[in-house]
Amino acid sequence: MIDLTYRALRADDFDDVHAMVSHWSVARQLGRWPWPPQPAFTRGRCKPYEGHGFVWAVCIDDRVIGSMAVTNGELGYTFAPKVHGKGIGTRVARDAIAMAFADYDWTVLYASVWHDNPASAAILRKLGFVHWQTHYTRNPARLPTLVHQYRLPQPVWDRLRTAAQ
């Protein structure tokens, strides 16, 4: 199993994060990231999160390979293409959901996925999220596109977690 660590993002993560979001396949799936990527925007994200929730740098040997966040009750993540398809997203999302429900006052978590990102939707469904609405929205990198929104009530998570043990 790949040895992962989670920690706050730091200014010295800029090179890893900017390289990751410089892939169109990554940036196009992010809700607020501009395209082409802007170094000033990336630098603004390479710092500890100060809002309600958390943002983790997901690292292998202290090099950022992705990020995982639950902020204001919404789960979000991105990973470098070199680690896609290796189960890392599911593993880290499971850890983030467990922490979000244990350490914060949320009774439901939400997540959004662009219509053309079936891998991310599969992660959410695997972890118990259920689709509840679809609509068009805009982001800085794309024209208006369909977004599927999912939600996971804590009782569902608790049942799934207990059943897995």
C-alpha positions in Angstrom: 0.0 0.0 0.0 1.2 3.5 -0.9 2.4 5.4 2.2 0.4 8.7 2.3 0.5 11.6 4.6 -1.9 14.5 5.1 -1.0 18.0 6.2 -1.9 21.6 5.7 -0.8 23.2 2.4 2.3 25.4 2.6 3.9 28.1 0.4 6.7 25.6 -0.5 4.1 23.3 -2.1 3.7 25.8 -5.0 5.7 23.8 -7.6 3.9 20.5 -7.0 0.4 22.1 -6.9 1.0 24.3 -9.9 2.4 21.4 -11.9 -0.8 19.4 -11.0 -3.2 22.1 -12.0 -1.3 22.8 -15.2 -2.8 19.6 -16.6 -6.0 20.5 -18.5 -7.4 17.1 -17.4 -7.1 18.3 -13.7 -8.0 22.0 -14.0 -11.1 21.3 -16.0 -12.6 19.3 -13.2 -12.0 22.0 -10.5 -14.8 24.4 -9.7 -12.9 27.6 -9.2 -9.4 27.2 -10.7 -8.7 29.5 -13.7 -7.4 28.2 -17.0 -4.7 28.7 -18.0 -3.4 28.3 -14.5 -2.3 31.5 -12.9 0.8 31.4 -10.5 -0.7 34.1 -8.2 -3.9 32.1 -7.8 -2.0 28.9 -7.1 0.2 30.7 -4.5 -3.0 32.0 -2.9 -4.1 28.4 -2.4 -0.8 27.1 -1.0 -1.4 28.0 2.6 -3.2 26.6 5.6 -7.0 26.8 5.3 -8.6 29.2 7.8 -12.3 28.6 7.3 -14.8 26.1 8.8 -13.3 22.7 7.8 -10.0 21.5 6.5 -7.9 21.3 3.4 -5.2 18.6 3.3 -2.1 18.4 1.1 -2.0 14.7 0.2 1.6 13.7 0.0 4.0 10.9 -0.8 7.5 11.5 0.7 6.3 15.1 1.5 5.6 15.8 -2.2 2.0 16.9 -2.9 0.2 14.5 -5.2 -3.3 15.9 -4.5 -5.5 17.8 -2.1 -8.6 16.8 -0.1 -10.9 19.2 1.6 -14.2 19.4 3.5 -15.0 23.1 3.7 -18.4 24.4 4.9 -19.8 20.8 4.6 -18.6 20.2 1.0 -16.1 17.5 0.0 -13.7 18.4 -2.7 -10.5 16.8 -4.1 -8.0 16.7 -6.9 -5.1 14.5 -7.7 -2.2 14.5 -10.1 -2.8 12.4 -13.2 0.1 10.1 -12.3 -1.9 8.7 -9.3 -5.3 8.5 -11.0 -6.9 5.0 -10.9 -4.8 3.7 -7.9 -7.6 4.0 -5.3 -5.9 6.9 -3.6 -9.0 9.2 -4.0 -11.3 6.7 -2.4 -8.9 6.1 0.5 -8.3 9.7 1.2 -12.0 10.7 0.8 -12.9 8.0 3.3 -10.5 9.4 5.8 -11.7 13.0 5.2 -15.4 12.0 5.6 -14.6 10.2 8.9 -12.8 13.3 10.2 -15.5 15.7 8.9 -18.3 13.8 10.7 -16.2 13.2 13.9 -14.8 16.7 14.3 -17.4 19.1 12.9 -21.0 19.8 13.4 -22.2 18.7 9.9 -25.0 16.2 9.7 -24.8 16.0 5.9 -21.8 16.3 3.5 -22.2 17.5 -0.1 -20.0 17.0 -3.2 -20.3 18.1 -6.8 -19.0 16.4 -9.9 -19.0 17.6 -13.5 -21.0 15.4 -15.8 -17.9 14.2 -17.7 -16.1 13.0 -14.6 -17.4 9.4 -14.0 -14.4 8.4 -12.0 -15.1 11.0 -9.3 -18.8 10.2 -9.3 -17.9 6.5 -8.8 -15.8 7.4 -5.7 -18.7 9.3 -4.2 -21.2 6.5 -4.8 -18.7 3.9 -3.4 -18.6 6.0 -0.2 -22.4 6.3 0.2 -23.1 9.6 -1.5 -26.4 9.7 -3.4 -27.2 12.0 -6.4 -29.8 14.6 -5.5 -29.8 17.2 -8.3 -28.2 18.2 -11.6 -28.0 21.7 -13.1 -25.8 23.9 -15.3 -23.1 26.1 -13.8 -20.0 28.0 -14.8 -16.5 27.9 -13.6 -13.4 29.9 -14.7 -12.0 27.0 -16.8 -15.2 25.9 -18.7 -18.3 27.1 -20.4 -21.5 26.4 -18.6 -21.7 22.6 -18.0 -23.8 20.1 -16.2 -22.8 19.5 -12.6 -24.2 16.6 -10.5 -24.6 17.2 -6.8 -24.4 14.4 -4.3 -25.1 14.3 -0.5 -24.2 11.9 2.3 -26.2 12.1 5.6 -24.2 11.1 8.6 -26.6 8.2 9.6 -25.9 6.6 6.2 -22.1 7.0 6.7 -22.4 5.5 10.2 -24.3 2.5 8.9 -21.9 1.9 6.0 -18.9 2.3 8.3 -20.3 0.0 10.9 -21.2 -2.6 8.3 -17.7 -2.6 6.9 -16.2 -3.5 10.3 
